[in-house]
Amino acid sequence: MAELEKELTDKFGGRLRIRVNGILIEDGAALMIKHRMGPERDFWNVPGGGMKFGSDAAENLKREFKEETGLDIRICNFVCAHEYLETPLHAIELFFLVEKTGGRLTLGTDPELDSGKQLITELKFMTPEKLQMIPKGEKHPLFDGIKSWNDVRKWMGYFNFENNSIK
Protein backbone atom coordinates (compact mmCIF):
# COMPACT_ATOMS: atom_id res chain seq x y z
CA MET A 1 0.00 0.00 0.00
CA ALA A 2 1.36 3.40 -0.94
CA GLU A 3 2.22 5.89 1.81
CA LEU A 4 -0.74 8.22 1.10
CA GLU A 5 -3.23 5.34 0.94
CA LYS A 6 -1.91 4.03 4.27
CA GLU A 7 -2.25 7.46 5.88
CA LEU A 8 -5.84 7.77 4.59
CA THR A 9 -6.66 4.30 5.92
CA ASP A 10 -5.05 5.01 9.30
CA LYS A 11 -6.82 8.37 9.63
CA PHE A 12 -10.29 7.54 8.32
CA GLY A 13 -10.56 3.74 8.14
CA GLY A 14 -12.14 1.34 10.57
CA ARG A 15 -14.70 3.80 11.91
CA LEU A 16 -17.92 5.46 10.86
CA ARG A 17 -17.65 9.10 9.77
CA ILE A 18 -20.38 11.65 9.23
CA ARG A 19 -19.67 13.94 6.26
CA VAL A 20 -21.42 16.99 4.82
CA ASN A 21 -21.26 17.92 1.12
CA GLY A 22 -22.41 21.00 -0.78
CA ILE A 23 -23.66 21.01 -4.36
CA LEU A 24 -23.08 24.47 -5.87
CA ILE A 25 -24.57 24.81 -9.36
CA GLU A 26 -23.92 27.90 -11.47
CA ASP A 27 -24.61 28.34 -15.18
CA GLY A 28 -25.35 24.65 -15.70
CA ALA A 29 -22.16 23.41 -14.00
CA ALA A 30 -21.47 22.09 -10.49
CA LEU A 31 -18.35 22.90 -8.50
CA MET A 32 -16.24 19.75 -8.21
CA ILE A 33 -13.01 18.99 -6.35
CA LYS A 34 -10.39 16.46 -7.39
CA HIS A 35 -8.69 14.64 -4.51
CA ARG A 36 -5.48 12.61 -4.75
CA MET A 37 -6.27 9.27 -3.09
CA GLY A 38 -3.06 7.45 -3.96
CA PRO A 39 -0.28 7.34 -6.53
CA GLU A 40 -2.60 6.17 -9.31
CA ARG A 41 -6.01 7.18 -7.97
CA ASP A 42 -7.95 10.44 -8.12
CA PHE A 43 -11.47 11.03 -6.84
CA TRP A 44 -13.90 13.81 -7.83
CA ASN A 45 -16.63 14.98 -5.47
CA VAL A 46 -18.36 18.18 -4.46
CA PRO A 47 -16.79 20.23 -1.63
CA GLY A 48 -17.32 18.91 1.87
CA GLY A 49 -15.80 16.92 4.67
CA GLY A 50 -16.10 15.46 8.12
CA MET A 51 -18.24 16.91 10.84
CA LYS A 52 -16.65 18.23 14.02
CA PHE A 53 -18.32 17.47 17.33
CA GLY A 54 -20.26 20.42 18.72
CA SER A 55 -20.95 22.07 15.34
CA ASP A 56 -24.14 21.44 13.40
CA ALA A 57 -24.28 20.30 9.78
CA ALA A 58 -24.64 23.85 8.40
CA GLU A 59 -21.64 25.15 10.37
CA ASN A 60 -19.53 22.18 9.31
CA LEU A 61 -20.45 22.53 5.64
CA LYS A 62 -19.75 26.27 5.63
CA ARG A 63 -16.32 25.64 7.23
CA GLU A 64 -15.41 22.83 4.81
CA PHE A 65 -16.57 24.82 1.78
CA LYS A 66 -14.52 27.86 2.81
CA GLU A 67 -11.39 25.75 3.49
CA GLU A 68 -11.58 23.93 0.17
CA THR A 69 -12.86 26.64 -2.18
CA GLY A 70 -12.50 30.07 -0.56
CA LEU A 71 -16.25 30.60 -0.99
CA ASP A 72 -18.89 31.53 1.56
CA ILE A 73 -22.17 29.69 1.12
CA ARG A 74 -25.75 29.48 2.26
CA ILE A 75 -27.41 26.09 2.63
CA CYS A 76 -30.60 25.97 0.56
CA ASN A 77 -32.02 22.44 0.74
CA PHE A 78 -31.18 18.99 2.01
CA VAL A 79 -30.91 16.67 -0.99
CA CYS A 80 -30.12 13.18 0.27
CA ALA A 81 -28.15 10.90 2.55
CA HIS A 82 -25.66 8.48 1.02
CA GLU A 83 -23.87 5.60 2.68
CA TYR A 84 -20.33 5.26 1.36
CA LEU A 85 -18.89 1.86 2.18
CA GLU A 86 -15.64 0.84 0.58
CA THR A 87 -13.76 -1.06 3.27
CA PRO A 88 -11.93 0.21 5.26
CA LEU A 89 -13.80 3.51 4.66
CA HIS A 90 -17.36 3.94 5.90
CA ALA A 91 -19.25 7.24 5.92
CA ILE A 92 -22.77 8.56 6.14
CA GLU A 93 -22.81 11.57 3.81
CA LEU A 94 -25.35 14.38 3.86
CA PHE A 95 -25.72 16.28 0.57
CA PHE A 96 -27.13 19.82 0.44
CA LEU A 97 -27.82 22.28 -2.37
CA VAL A 98 -25.94 25.51 -1.61
CA GLU A 99 -25.55 28.96 -3.11
CA LYS A 100 -22.56 31.27 -3.06
CA THR A 101 -22.84 34.34 -0.81
CA GLY A 102 -19.30 35.69 -1.06
CA GLY A 103 -15.60 34.92 -1.14
CA ARG A 104 -13.32 34.28 -4.09
CA LEU A 105 -12.98 30.89 -5.78
CA THR A 106 -9.52 29.54 -5.04
CA LEU A 107 -7.99 26.09 -4.65
CA GLY A 108 -8.07 25.54 -0.91
CA THR A 109 -6.63 22.97 1.43
CA ASP A 110 -7.75 19.82 3.14
CA PRO A 111 -6.06 20.09 6.54
CA GLU A 112 -7.15 16.72 7.87
CA LEU A 113 -3.98 14.70 7.23
CA ASP A 114 -1.35 14.77 9.96
CA SER A 115 1.49 14.70 7.42
CA GLY A 116 0.28 17.93 5.86
CA LYS A 117 0.02 16.21 2.45
CA GLN A 118 -2.40 18.06 0.22
CA LEU A 119 -5.22 15.93 -1.15
CA ILE A 120 -6.99 18.60 -3.20
CA THR A 121 -5.36 18.94 -6.60
CA GLU A 122 -8.00 20.65 -8.76
CA LEU A 123 -11.17 22.69 -8.45
CA LYS A 124 -13.53 23.45 -11.32
CA PHE A 125 -17.12 23.80 -12.43
CA MET A 126 -18.22 20.81 -14.51
CA THR A 127 -21.24 20.22 -16.70
CA PRO A 128 -22.93 16.83 -16.45
CA GLU A 129 -21.42 15.96 -19.84
CA LYS A 130 -17.85 16.66 -18.61
CA LEU A 131 -18.49 14.76 -15.39
CA GLN A 132 -19.63 11.69 -17.32
CA MET A 133 -16.26 11.60 -19.11
CA ILE A 134 -14.59 10.78 -15.76
CA PRO A 135 -14.33 7.01 -15.21
CA LYS A 136 -16.81 5.49 -12.77
CA GLY A 137 -14.32 4.71 -9.97
CA GLU A 138 -12.84 8.22 -10.07
CA LYS A 139 -15.98 10.13 -9.05
CA HIS A 140 -18.49 9.88 -6.25
CA PRO A 141 -21.08 7.18 -7.08
CA LEU A 142 -23.94 9.69 -6.81
CA PHE A 143 -22.64 11.38 -9.95
CA ASP A 144 -22.73 8.28 -12.15
CA GLY A 145 -25.31 8.69 -14.89
CA ILE A 146 -26.19 12.34 -14.24
CA LYS A 147 -27.50 13.84 -17.47
CA SER A 148 -28.75 17.15 -16.04
CA TRP A 149 -28.30 18.94 -12.72
CA ASN A 150 -32.09 18.71 -12.45
CA ASP A 151 -31.40 15.01 -11.83
CA VAL A 152 -30.51 15.84 -8.21
CA ARG A 153 -34.25 15.59 -7.56
CA LYS A 154 -34.01 11.85 -8.11
CA TRP A 155 -31.58 11.64 -5.20
CA MET A 156 -34.18 12.59 -2.59
CA GLY A 157 -33.94 9.90 0.07
CA TYR A 158 -31.31 7.49 1.32
CA PHE A 159 -28.81 5.76 -0.96
CA ASN A 160 -26.50 2.87 -0.30
CA PHE A 161 -23.07 2.23 -1.85
CA GLU A 162 -24.58 0.91 -5.10
CA ASN A 163 -26.59 4.15 -5.40
CA ASN A 164 -29.94 2.39 -5.08
CA SER A 165 -32.63 4.20 -3.14
CA ILE A 166 -34.01 2.32 -0.16
CA LYS A 167 -37.75 2.80 0.13
NORDAGI-V486771 format. One record per residue. N is the residue number from 1. SS is DSSP state (alpha for helix, beta for strand, coil for the rest). OMEGA is omega in whole degrees, 0 to 359 (999 if undefined). NEAR is the number of other ideal C-beta (glycine too) atoms within 12 Angstrom. Layout:
n = <N:N>
ss = <SS:SS>
omega = <OMEGA:OMEGA>
near = <NEAR:NEAR>
//
This chain:
n = <1:2:3:4:5:6:7:8:9:10:11:12:13:14:15:16:17:18:19:20:21:22:23:24:25:26:27:28:29:30:31:32:33:34:35:36:37:38:39:40:41:42:43:44:45:46:47:48:49:50:51:52:53:54:55:56:57:58:59:60:61:62:63:64:65:66:67:68:69:70:71:72:73:74:75:76:77:78:79:80:81:82:83:84:85:86:87:88:89:90:91:92:93:94:95:96:97:98:99:100:101:102:103:104:105:106:107:108:109:110:111:112:113:114:115:116:117:118:119:120:121:122:123:124:125:126:127:128:129:130:131:132:133:134:135:136:137:138:139:140:141:142:143:144:145:146:147:148:149:150:151:152:153:154:155:156:157:158:159:160:161:162:163:164:165:166:167>
ss = <coil:coil:alpha:alpha:alpha:alpha:alpha:alpha:alpha:alpha:alpha:alpha:coil:coil:coil:beta:beta:beta:beta:beta:beta:beta:beta:beta:beta:beta:coil:coil:beta:beta:beta:beta:beta:beta:beta:beta:beta:beta:coil:coil:beta:beta:beta:beta:beta:coil:coil:beta:beta:beta:coil:coil:coil:coil:coil:coil:alpha:alpha:alpha:alpha:alpha:alpha:alpha:alpha:alpha:alpha:alpha:alpha:alpha:coil:beta:beta:beta:beta:beta:beta:beta:beta:beta:beta:beta:beta:beta:beta:beta:beta:coil:coil:beta:beta:beta:beta:beta:beta:beta:beta:beta:beta:beta:beta:beta:beta:beta:coil:coil:coil:coil:coil:coil:coil:coil:coil:coil:coil:coil:coil:coil:coil:coil:beta:beta:beta:beta:beta:beta:beta:coil:alpha:alpha:alpha:alpha:alpha:coil:coil:coil:alpha:alpha:alpha:beta:coil:alpha:alpha:alpha:coil:coil:coil:coil:coil:alpha:alpha:alpha:alpha:alpha:alpha:alpha:coil:beta:beta:beta:coil:coil:coil:coil:coil:beta:coil:coil>
omega = <180:183:181:179:178:179:177:179:180:184:189:185:174:178:178:176:172:182:173:184:181:179:179:180:176:177:176:180:179:178:182:179:177:179:173:182:180:184:183:186:173:181:179:175:173:179:178:180:185:178:175:179:177:176:181:185:181:179:180:181:178:179:181:181:180:180:187:188:185:184:170:183:170:178:183:184:169:181:183:170:181:176:178:181:176:187:15:182:178:182:166:186:177:181:181:167:181:172:181:177:181:181:180:182:179:178:183:182:174:191:188:182:182:183:183:178:180:178:183:182:183:181:178:173:182:172:176:180:178:180:181:177:178:180:186:183:183:176:179:183:178:185:174:174:179:179:180:177:171:179:180:178:180:181:184:179:182:181:176:187:180:178:176:180:175:183:999>
near = <15:15:15:26:24:20:22:30:22:19:23:30:20:13:16:18:28:27:33:39:44:45:45:39:31:20:12:15:21:39:40:39:41:29:35:26:32:21:13:12:22:24:33:36:40:46:45:45:39:30:27:21:10:7:17:16:28:22:18:31:42:33:28:39:38:29:32:40:37:22:32:22:38:20:30:20:20:24:33:30:26:38:29:31:20:21:13:20:26:22:30:26:42:38:40:35:30:37:21:28:16:15:21:13:23:15:23:28:24:32:21:28:26:12:16:12:25:21:33:33:23:24:30:24:26:31:23:25:15:18:35:20:15:26:14:18:17:25:31:39:29:39:36:25:17:33:15:18:29:14:23:29:15:19:33:18:21:22:29:22:22:16:27:17:17:14:8>
//
